[in-house]
Amino acid sequence: MLSQVKLEVSMRNKDINKKDKETKDLTSKLTQNEEKNVELQTYLDKMKKMIAENQLENDRLKKENDQVMNERDYLGAHLIRRNDELALLNEKIRIMENTLKKGENQFAEKC
């Protein structure tokens, strides 16, 4: 009977040691997973910050692009007005030159 008790105690000790080793292994894995989780969270925070910075830069570039396009449109409209004025002035010059030629011809006929 004593040998049976010793055998049971020995088997239980082996089970306890096995469970203890499993517990240590699981604890080690848990610690590794927690460390990996911290690393991933840090990386995620870094990526979120980069996304926010890039979004701000994107918004700034959109504003700048809108300003440039507005200026382009304004200058284009201004150029069209100037070209219209120039065409009108050229037409006036042509009319005045024709009038001058007619006047010179009439003067030449009278003299």
VMD Tcl script that draws the C-alpha trace (Angstrom):
set ca {
  {0.00 0.00 0.00}
  {2.82 2.40 0.79}
  {4.41 1.67 -2.54}
  {1.09 2.37 -4.21}
  {0.85 5.73 -2.46}
  {4.45 6.50 -3.41}
  {3.62 5.59 -7.01}
  {0.54 7.83 -6.98}
  {2.54 10.68 -5.45}
  {5.25 10.19 -8.05}
  {2.70 10.19 -10.88}
  {1.03 13.29 -9.47}
  {4.39 14.99 -9.18}
  {5.07 14.15 -12.81}
  {1.64 15.56 -13.76}
  {2.31 18.65 -11.67}
  {5.72 19.11 -13.29}
  {4.20 18.60 -16.73}
  {1.43 21.10 -15.97}
  {3.99 23.48 -14.51}
  {6.08 23.27 -17.69}
  {2.96 23.82 -19.83}
  {2.05 26.81 -17.66}
  {5.55 28.27 -18.05}
  {5.42 27.72 -21.82}
  {2.01 29.35 -22.06}
  {3.16 32.21 -19.85}
  {6.17 32.69 -22.09}
  {3.99 32.67 -25.20}
  {1.59 35.11 -23.56}
  {4.47 37.46 -22.73}
  {5.75 37.22 -26.32}
  {2.27 37.90 -27.66}
  {1.85 40.88 -25.36}
  {5.20 42.28 -26.52}
  {4.23 41.70 -30.14}
  {0.88 43.39 -29.44}
  {2.69 46.44 -28.03}
  {4.94 46.56 -31.11}
  {1.97 46.28 -33.44}
  {0.06 48.95 -31.54}
  {3.06 51.28 -31.79}
  {3.32 50.56 -35.50}
  {-0.43 51.16 -35.92}
  {-0.19 54.48 -34.08}
  {2.74 55.47 -36.29}
  {0.76 54.58 -39.43}
  {-2.29 56.53 -38.19}
  {-0.06 59.56 -37.61}
  {1.41 59.24 -41.10}
  {-2.07 58.95 -42.62}
  {-3.20 62.07 -40.76}
  {-0.10 64.00 -41.90}
  {-0.59 62.85 -45.49}
  {-4.26 63.85 -45.37}
  {-3.27 67.33 -44.18}
  {-0.69 67.60 -46.97}
  {-3.25 66.37 -49.48}
  {-5.76 69.00 -48.30}
  {-3.10 71.71 -48.53}
  {-2.18 70.64 -52.07}
  {-5.85 70.62 -53.09}
  {-6.24 74.18 -51.79}
  {-3.10 75.27 -53.60}
  {-4.29 73.57 -56.79}
  {-7.68 75.31 -56.52}
  {-5.94 78.67 -56.09}
  {-3.72 78.06 -59.12}
  {-6.71 77.00 -61.21}
  {-8.67 80.09 -60.13}
  {-5.71 82.31 -61.05}
  {-5.40 80.50 -64.39}
  {-9.09 81.06 -65.10}
  {-8.82 84.74 -64.12}
  {-5.74 85.27 -66.31}
  {-7.39 83.39 -69.18}
  {-10.46 85.63 -69.00}
  {-8.22 88.70 -68.74}
  {-6.26 87.57 -71.82}
  {-9.47 87.08 -73.78}
  {-10.61 90.62 -72.87}
  {-7.22 92.02 -73.91}
  {-7.35 90.11 -77.19}
  {-10.85 91.46 -77.83}
  {-9.63 95.00 -77.08}
  {-6.66 94.47 -79.40}
  {-8.91 93.18 -82.19}
  {-11.18 96.21 -81.73}
  {-8.19 98.59 -81.84}
  {-6.83 96.87 -84.97}
  {-10.25 97.22 -86.59}
  {-10.31 100.93 -85.68}
  {-6.79 101.35 -87.15}
  {-7.88 99.60 -90.36}
  {-10.95 101.85 -90.63}
  {-8.87 104.98 -89.96}
  {-6.25 103.91 -92.53}
  {-9.01 103.36 -95.11}
  {-10.51 106.74 -94.24}
  {-7.07 108.35 -94.52}
  {-6.48 106.73 -97.93}
  {-9.87 107.93 -99.14}
  {-9.10 111.42 -97.88}
  {-5.68 111.38 -99.56}
  {-7.27 110.18 -102.80}
  {-9.94 112.88 -102.64}
  {-7.30 115.49 -101.85}
  {-5.16 114.27 -104.75}
  {-8.19 114.49 -107.08}
  {-8.88 118.08 -106.03}
  {-5.33 119.25 -106.41}
}
mol new
graphics top color blue
foreach p $ca { graphics top sphere $p radius 0.5 }
foreach p [lrange $ca 0 end-1] q [lrange $ca 1 end] { graphics top cylinder $p $q radius 0.2 }
display resetview
